[in-house]
Amino acid sequence: MTWKKFAFYTIWVAFHMALFVGGFIKQRDDFELRTLDSLGDSVFISRGAGLVLLVDTFLLLLPVCRNIISIIRGSFVNRYIPFDHNIFLHKCTAYSMLFFSLVHTNAHYTNFFKVQEQLPSLGPAWKIHYTEWAGVTGHIMLVLMFFIYTSAKIEVRQKKFETFWYAHHLFIPFYLLLFFHAFGCFVKSTDTGKCKGYGTVYYTVPTFTIYMLERVLREYRGRQPTTLTKVVFHPGKTLELQFDKPSFQYKPGQYLFINIPEVSYFQWHPFTISSTPEEGFVSIHIRLVGDWTNAVAKLLGCFQNGGISKAGNNLPTIRVDGPFGAPAEDFYKYKVACLVGAGIGVTPAASLLKSVWYRYYRKAPMNLQKVYFFWVNRDKEAFEWFQSLLSTLEESVPTSFLEIHVYLTGKLSVDDIQNIVLNDSDDVDPLTELHTRCHYGRPNWNRIFNGVKAACAPLYQDGLEVGVFYCGPAQLAATLKAATSETSSKQVKFDFRKEHF
């Protein structure tokens, strides 16, 4: 754990505990609620946890207001607040909500048990618990939370994204129930008989309204005219879609959301843009790993002909929302950059490499002086996705500016090994058909970054920050982050940037 993450967790926990203690003390010292003093600390605990939950429900939706995040991350504020980690903050808030929901619920169960035993004048506890607004809405919200949280597991998101998508949108009825949760509340003023709450509506309505307005804007933007122009079914079960959308203006490395109504009218799926603006069209590469992606490939007839479909009436309608900001946008801010792609995670790197080629070809001024590109694949067929791009870069961009390194980590068959041996030559690699030789096995990232540091240190005596941009599985992200941290020095520091959706 880095010191930054440790500091964040410390501040996060301290902030929530301060809220909890503040709510606990406020309830305990409220002279208008002396009737409930006999119930003990469980009332104060429920109210303290309730205050934390109100603040968290206010915070929960802000990190996923993608348009706002994209605008702010392009400003100077991004230097001080890491907006690229917005999903991380969203998850932290969700975990906090889960914990304090359990505290709040268990404290209220204790309250109702004590009411039955000590304050029968307030009425039957079961009636308060299961027929009043607070009890009914609270129990329904717990059920909704169960589906939201269980479907958010990484295994579900990767293999059953549709389940995650629909279950996660249960947040809408969750928030609607939350608005009415305080109606007919259990904790009331002894003097006035009115609810002594924290004003649920004041906390949740503003952020919910902002988020819903953003969703309306995204829906409108997604319905702007879009024409699917080309479909390519690549080896390795990867689908490439190319389309035109006049209103779509993007930067290399950004991502978008795509919807295909004939597959699912409501589902929007995020993909990194693999093209660059100079190409005159927008492209994305989709790995067929789930129900939705396979349904798209089946709709497009890829399993029947496995080839290329050009524009025509047989191509379905698509909707595109975006673009949205990503770490790769900052690529040109560094003098030295490392692009790391794992499998289909190469798409943002492909967009940036195409942009580099266009700028280098036009001799456009760039702050960027050196690029290292690393592509790690498990399947040898994946190298065909961008073979022509890499071959063009090798021919037109010198290695003094761009170094290409490709790795194959999967096993090869006996026939593949024989073909490699028989077709090996000094000109091109027999597997990738690139001048760059393919490495077999997993990269030694500490040795790689130490090599980058050794090459850069003599050239930048005043110090250098190397941007490391990665897209791919989380396991490799952890390895890369550890390697960049271990190999950083005062003179050459590696700044690790990971793609997040």
Rosetta blueprint (number, residue, H / E / L):
1 M L
2 T L
3 W H
4 K H
5 K H
6 F H
7 A H
8 F H
9 Y H
10 T H
11 I H
12 W H
13 V H
14 A H
15 F H
16 H H
17 M H
18 A H
19 L H
20 F H
21 V H
22 G H
23 G H
24 F H
25 I H
26 K H
27 Q H
28 R H
29 D L
30 D L
31 F H
32 E H
33 L H
34 R H
35 T H
36 L H
37 D H
38 S H
39 L H
40 G L
41 D H
42 S H
43 V H
44 F H
45 I H
46 S H
47 R H
48 G H
49 A H
50 G H
51 L H
52 V H
53 L H
54 L H
55 V H
56 D H
57 T H
58 F H
59 L H
60 L H
61 L L
62 L H
63 P H
64 V H
65 C L
66 R H
67 N H
68 I H
69 I H
70 S H
71 I H
72 I H
73 R H
74 G L
75 S L
76 F H
77 V H
78 N H
79 R H
80 Y L
81 I L
82 P L
83 F H
84 D H
85 H H
86 N H
87 I H
88 F H
89 L H
90 H H
91 K H
92 C H
93 T H
94 A H
95 Y H
96 S H
97 M H
98 L H
99 F H
100 F H
101 S H
102 L H
103 V H
104 H H
105 T H
106 N H
107 A H
108 H H
109 Y H
110 T H
111 N H
112 F H
113 F H
114 K H
115 V H
116 Q H
117 E H
118 Q H
119 L L
120 P H
121 S H
122 L H
123 G L
124 P L
125 A H
126 W H
127 K H
128 I H
129 H H
130 Y H
131 T L
132 E L
133 W H
134 A H
135 G H
136 V H
137 T H
138 G H
139 H H
140 I H
141 M H
142 L H
143 V H
144 L H
145 M H
146 F H
147 F H
148 I H
149 Y H
150 T H
151 S L
152 A L
153 K L
154 I H
155 E H
156 V H
157 R H
158 Q H
159 K H
160 K L
161 F H
162 E H
163 T H
164 F H
165 W H
166 Y H
167 A H
168 H H
169 H L
170 L L
171 F H
172 I H
173 P H
174 F H
175 Y H
176 L H
177 L H
178 L H
179 F H
180 F L
181 H L
182 A L
183 F L
184 G L
185 C L
186 F L
187 V L
188 K E
189 S L
190 T L
191 D L
192 T L
193 G L
194 K L
195 C E
196 K L
197 G L
198 Y L
199 G L
200 T H
201 V H
202 Y H
203 Y H
204 T H
205 V H
206 P H
207 T H
208 F H
209 T H
210 I H
211 Y H
212 M H
213 L H
214 E H
215 R H
216 V H
217 L H
218 R H
219 E H
220 Y H
221 R H
222 G H
223 R L
224 Q L
225 P L
226 T L
227 T E
228 L E
229 T E
230 K E
231 V E
232 V E
233 F E
234 H E
235 P L
236 G L
237 K L
238 T E
239 L E
240 E E
241 L E
242 Q E
243 F E
244 D E
245 K L
246 P L
247 S L
248 F L
249 Q L
250 Y L
251 K L
252 P L
253 G L
254 Q L
255 Y E
256 L E
257 F E
258 I E
259 N E
260 I L
261 P L
262 E L
263 V L
264 S L
265 Y L
266 F L
267 Q L
268 W L
269 H E
270 P E
271 F E
272 T E
273 I E
274 S L
275 S L
276 T L
277 P H
278 E H
279 E H
280 G L
281 F L
282 V E
283 S E
284 I E
285 H E
286 I E
287 R E
288 L L
289 V L
290 G L
291 D H
292 W H
293 T H
294 N H
295 A H
296 V H
297 A H
298 K H
299 L H
300 L L
301 G L
302 C H
303 F H
304 Q H
305 N H
306 G L
307 G L
308 I E
309 S E
310 K E
311 A L
312 G L
313 N L
314 N L
315 L L
316 P L
317 T L
318 I L
319 R E
320 V E
321 D E
322 G E
323 P E
324 F E
325 G L
326 A L
327 P H
328 A H
329 E H
330 D H
331 F H
332 Y H
333 K H
334 Y L
335 K L
336 V E
337 A E
338 C E
339 L E
340 V E
341 G E
342 A E
343 G H
344 I H
345 G H
346 V H
347 T H
348 P H
349 A H
350 A H
351 S H
352 L H
353 L H
354 K H
355 S H
356 V H
357 W H
358 Y H
359 R H
360 Y H
361 Y H
362 R L
363 K L
364 A L
365 P L
366 M L
367 N L
368 L L
369 Q L
370 K E
371 V E
372 Y E
373 F E
374 F E
375 W E
376 V E
377 N E
378 R L
379 D L
380 K H
381 E H
382 A H
383 F H
384 E H
385 W L
386 F L
387 Q H
388 S H
389 L H
390 L H
391 S H
392 T H
393 L H
394 E H
395 E H
396 S H
397 V L
398 P L
399 T L
400 S L
401 F L
402 L E
403 E E
404 I E
405 H E
406 V E
407 Y E
408 L E
409 T L
410 G L
411 K L
412 L L
413 S L
414 V H
415 D H
416 D H
417 I H
418 Q H
419 N H
420 I H
421 V H
422 L H
423 N H
424 D L
425 S L
426 D L
427 D L
428 V L
429 D L
430 P L
431 L L
432 T L
433 E L
434 L L
435 H L
436 T L
437 R L
438 C E
439 H E
440 Y E
441 G L
442 R L
443 P L
444 N L
445 W H
446 N H
447 R H
448 I H
449 F H
450 N H
451 G H
452 V H
453 K H
454 A H
455 A H
456 C H
457 A L
458 P L
459 L L
460 Y L
461 Q L
462 D L
463 G L
464 L E
465 E E
466 V E
467 G E
468 V E
469 F E
470 Y E
471 C E
472 G L
473 P L
474 A H
475 Q H
476 L H
477 A H
478 A H
479 T H
480 L H
481 K H
482 A H
483 A H
484 T H
485 S H
486 E H
487 T H
488 S L
489 S L
490 K L
491 Q L
492 V E
493 K E
494 F E
495 D E
496 F E
497 R E
498 K E
499 E L
500 H L
501 F L
